[in-house]
Amino acid sequence: MIQNITIEQWERLEQERFQTQLDPQFQEWMKEMNVSRLCSKREGIDRANQMMEDWDTTKISKTVHTFNFTK
């Protein structure tokens, strides 16, 4: 966890990260290790997929609602 970091320190870290990602050796290492740039927790993806499976579109009302905001 990063705590008590100044803007200048943060910018320096970002610049180092950017330079590292441009390094051909780093890029080759990423390919060799099959490392993705995306970092995600699988639990969130699984939960979202489960919610989508649970969603029953047949229960959605076909009624169109209109609102009159001119009053």
URHU-V363737 format. One record per helix or strand. SS is the DSSP state (~ for helix, > for strand). FROM is the first residue (numbers start at 0). TO is the last residue. If there is no record, write none. Layout:
# URHU-V363737
ss=SS from=FROM to=TO
ss=SS from=FROM to=TO
This chain:
# URHU-V363737
ss=~ from=6 to=21
ss=~ from=23 to=32
ss=~ from=41 to=53
ss=~ from=56 to=58
